[in-house]
């Protein structure tokens, strides 16, 4: 059963301006530890690729926060939600701490897709609730 749907479009140029102004402080605010490592690797090879990676993660976290209905309110936070990739390349949502505990207690499961093209990054998230889990908070 669908619990929530979220989508977000992010202007990569805005992310670039913010990174130029705030530097790695902004990147550290948005990315979790595993994402940070990927961002560093991509940025070294091609800075624009690093910006696109950051923008897709920013967008996906916004879409996820909308799908779960919390926005950026606790237990949702930027770093407690990571958008990583399976070995196949498929994006997946990995949660940490209180957000993971809350999400699992709701019996939820998330699906995410991300894309970027020239100036924009976009994400779409569908969150399902296991119909056999009747726990409601």
C-alpha distance (Angstrom), angle and dihedral (degrees) to the residues before:
residue distance angle dihedral
X1 . . .
X2 3.81 . .
X3 3.81 112.5 .
X4 3.80 97.5 178.4
X5 3.78 147.1 -21.2
X6 3.78 126.5 -146.0
X7 3.76 134.9 -178.8
X8 3.78 134.3 179.1
X9 3.79 138.2 -178.1
X10 3.78 118.1 -157.8
X11 3.80 127.8 -165.5
X12 3.81 105.3 -132.2
X13 3.81 89.6 -154.9
X14 3.83 89.8 62.6
X15 3.79 90.2 51.6
X16 3.81 89.6 49.4
X17 3.82 91.9 50.7
X18 3.80 91.1 48.9
X19 3.81 92.1 49.3
X20 3.80 90.3 48.9
X21 3.80 89.9 51.4
X22 3.82 100.4 39.5
X23 3.80 102.3 21.9
X24 3.77 120.8 -162.8
X25 3.81 91.0 -15.5
X26 3.83 88.8 77.6
X27 3.79 92.4 44.6
X28 3.83 90.8 51.3
X29 3.80 90.0 49.4
X30 3.81 92.9 55.1
X31 3.82 105.2 33.3
X32 3.79 129.0 66.6
X33 3.80 121.1 -138.9
X34 3.82 97.6 -88.4
X35 3.82 91.5 45.1
X36 3.81 90.2 48.6
X37 3.81 90.9 58.4
X38 3.81 92.3 50.9
X39 3.82 90.9 46.5
X40 3.80 91.0 52.6
X41 3.82 92.7 50.2
X42 3.79 93.1 48.0
X43 3.80 94.2 43.7
X44 3.80 93.5 52.8
X45 3.78 93.0 53.2
X46 3.80 96.4 41.5
X47 3.85 120.6 -5.1
X48 3.81 93.0 -153.7
X49 3.80 89.9 56.5
X50 3.80 89.0 53.8
X51 3.82 90.5 52.2
X52 3.79 91.1 50.4
X53 3.79 90.3 49.9
X54 3.82 90.7 50.7
X55 3.82 91.5 47.6
X56 3.80 93.5 50.9
X57 3.80 90.9 50.1
X58 3.81 91.6 47.2
X59 3.81 90.2 49.6
X60 3.81 94.4 46.0
X61 3.80 92.6 50.7
X62 3.81 90.1 50.3
X63 3.82 90.0 49.9
X64 3.82 91.4 47.3
X65 3.81 92.4 50.0
X66 3.82 88.8 52.9
X67 3.82 93.2 47.3
X68 3.81 92.7 53.5
X69 3.79 90.8 45.0
X70 3.80 97.5 -125.3
X71 3.76 103.4 99.5
X72 3.79 109.5 -160.2
X73 3.81 94.1 -31.4
X74 3.77 126.3 118.4
X75 2.89 132.5 -45.0
X76 3.84 83.7 27.0
X77 3.79 114.5 78.6
X78 3.79 135.5 153.7
X79 3.79 97.1 -107.3
X80 3.81 97.2 41.2
X81 3.81 89.0 64.1
X82 3.79 118.9 59.9
X83 3.79 127.3 -176.8
X84 3.79 105.5 -149.3
X85 3.77 133.2 163.0
X86 3.76 130.9 -113.1
X87 3.84 114.7 -131.0
X88 3.82 87.2 -95.5
X89 3.82 89.7 59.1
X90 3.80 94.5 -109.0
X91 3.82 110.1 141.8
X92 3.78 118.1 -120.2
X93 3.78 136.1 -178.3
X94 3.80 117.2 -119.3
X95 3.79 116.5 -170.4
X96 3.80 130.4 -160.1
X97 3.79 139.7 -163.6
X98 3.79 121.2 -17.5
X99 3.80 92.5 -3.8
X100 3.81 91.6 56.9
X101 3.82 91.0 47.1
X102 3.82 92.2 49.5
X103 3.82 93.4 44.8
X104 3.80 94.0 49.7
X105 3.83 92.2 45.6
X106 3.82 87.8 57.5
X107 3.82 90.4 53.3
X108 3.79 91.0 -122.3
X109 3.79 132.8 159.6
X110 3.82 125.7 -170.0
X111 3.79 135.0 -150.3
X112 3.81 121.2 -166.8
X113 3.76 138.2 -175.0
X114 3.80 127.3 -174.7
X115 3.78 133.9 -171.1
X116 3.78 139.0 171.6
X117 3.77 134.1 -163.8
X118 3.80 126.4 179.4
X119 3.83 102.2 -58.9
X120 3.81 103.1 5.1
X121 3.78 141.7 61.9
X122 3.80 121.0 -163.8
X123 3.78 135.3 -171.5
X124 3.76 137.9 -172.0
X125 3.81 125.3 -164.5
X126 3.79 130.0 -172.8
X127 3.79 118.2 -169.5
X128 3.79 119.3 -162.9
X129 3.78 130.6 -165.2
X130 3.77 119.0 -143.4
X131 3.83 102.6 -116.4
X132 3.81 90.3 -142.7
X133 3.82 91.0 59.0
X134 3.79 107.6 82.7
X135 3.81 96.1 173.5
X136 3.79 109.1 126.8
X137 3.79 124.3 -176.9
